[in-house]
Amino acid sequence: MNLAEVKCIVSGGAQGLGRHVALRLCQAGAQVAIGDVNPQGLADTLELIEMLHPAAGRNAPGDGATVIGVDFDRFEPPSAA
């Protein structure tokens, strides 16, 4: 599968199924933003991506993976103006 033109967002990417999905998407060439509340797990996921898929690189321009710290328990929707 070639996902070179695809941009994806993976939530829960610090471990388990989310990490697996992020790794597979990068393997297929997608540009992936990985979100999670666990900063160490995000760093570990990014390290795995860089180790397994060196072309994905840390925040590589136009392709690769980017990590985003996200805590949906603290998310507040925008207020109506």
DRENNU-808271 format. One record per residue (C-alpha): residue number from 1; x, y, z. Coordinates in steps of 0.2 Angstrom, whole numbers, plus 2048, in hexadecimal, padded with zeros to 3 digits. Example, Ala and Ser with C-alpha at 12.3 -4.5 7.8 and 13.67 -1.06 7.14 Angstrom:
% DRENNU-808271
<pt i="1" x="83E" y="7EA" z="827"/>
<pt i="2" x="844" y="7FB" z="824"/>
This chain:
% DRENNU-808271
<pt i="1" x="800" y="800" z="800"/>
<pt i="2" x="807" y="811" z="7FB"/>
<pt i="3" x="800" y="820" z="806"/>
<pt i="4" x="80D" y="82C" z="800"/>
<pt i="5" x="800" y="83A" z="7FD"/>
<pt i="6" x="7F6" y="837" z="80D"/>
<pt i="7" x="7F7" y="841" z="81D"/>
<pt i="8" x="7F0" y="838" z="82D"/>
<pt i="9" x="7EC" y="83C" z="83F"/>
<pt i="10" x="7EE" y="82E" z="84B"/>
<pt i="11" x="7E8" y="830" z="85D"/>
<pt i="12" x="7EE" y="825" z="86B"/>
<pt i="13" x="7FE" y="822" z="861"/>
<pt i="14" x="809" y="820" z="871"/>
<pt i="15" x="806" y="80E" z="873"/>
<pt i="16" x="7FC" y="7FF" z="86D"/>
<pt i="17" x="7F1" y="7FF" z="85E"/>
<pt i="18" x="7F4" y="812" z="85B"/>
<pt i="19" x="806" y="80F" z="85B"/>
<pt i="20" x="804" y="801" z="84F"/>
<pt i="21" x="7F9" y="80B" z="843"/>
<pt i="22" x="805" y="819" z="843"/>
<pt i="23" x="814" y="80E" z="83F"/>
<pt i="24" x="80A" y="805" z="831"/>
<pt i="25" x="805" y="816" z="82A"/>
<pt i="26" x="817" y="81C" z="829"/>
<pt i="27" x="81C" y="80C" z="822"/>
<pt i="28" x="810" y="80F" z="814"/>
<pt i="29" x="817" y="820" z="811"/>
<pt i="30" x="809" y="82B" z="819"/>
<pt i="31" x="80D" y="83B" z="822"/>
<pt i="32" x="807" y="838" z="834"/>
<pt i="33" x="803" y="843" z="843"/>
<pt i="34" x="803" y="839" z="853"/>
<pt i="35" x="7F9" y="83F" z="862"/>
<pt i="36" x="7F9" y="838" z="874"/>
<pt i="37" x="7F8" y="83E" z="886"/>
<pt i="38" x="808" y="834" z="889"/>
<pt i="39" x="818" y="83E" z="884"/>
<pt i="40" x="824" y="830" z="887"/>
<pt i="41" x="81A" y="824" z="87D"/>
<pt i="42" x="819" y="831" z="86F"/>
<pt i="43" x="82C" y="832" z="870"/>
<pt i="44" x="82E" y="81F" z="86F"/>
<pt i="45" x="822" y="81E" z="861"/>
<pt i="46" x="82B" y="82B" z="857"/>
<pt i="47" x="83C" y="823" z="85B"/>
<pt i="48" x="835" y="812" z="854"/>
<pt i="49" x="82F" y="81B" z="844"/>
<pt i="50" x="840" y="822" z="842"/>
<pt i="51" x="849" y="812" z="845"/>
<pt i="52" x="83D" y="807" z="83A"/>
<pt i="53" x="83A" y="814" z="82C"/>
<pt i="54" x="849" y="820" z="82B"/>
<pt i="55" x="842" y="82A" z="81D"/>
<pt i="56" x="833" y="82F" z="828"/>
<pt i="57" x="83F" y="839" z="833"/>
<pt i="58" x="83A" y="845" z="841"/>
<pt i="59" x="82E" y="851" z="839"/>
<pt i="60" x="835" y="84E" z="828"/>
<pt i="61" x="82F" y="85C" z="81C"/>
<pt i="62" x="821" y="855" z="811"/>
<pt i="63" x="821" y="844" z="819"/>
<pt i="64" x="824" y="83A" z="829"/>
<pt i="65" x="81D" y="83B" z="83A"/>
<pt i="66" x="819" y="849" z="846"/>
<pt i="67" x="814" y="847" z="858"/>
<pt i="68" x="807" y="852" z="861"/>
<pt i="69" x="804" y="851" z="874"/>
<pt i="70" x="7F1" y="850" z="876"/>
<pt i="71" x="7E6" y="84E" z="885"/>
<pt i="72" x="7D4" y="84C" z="880"/>
<pt i="73" x="7CE" y="84C" z="892"/>
<pt i="74" x="7D3" y="85E" z="893"/>
<pt i="75" x="7CC" y="863" z="882"/>
<pt i="76" x="7C0" y="871" z="881"/>
<pt i="77" x="7B6" y="875" z="871"/>
<pt i="78" x="7B7" y="887" z="86B"/>
<pt i="79" x="7AA" y="892" z="872"/>
<pt i="80" x="79D" y="899" z="867"/>
<pt i="81" x="7A1" y="8AB" z="862"/>
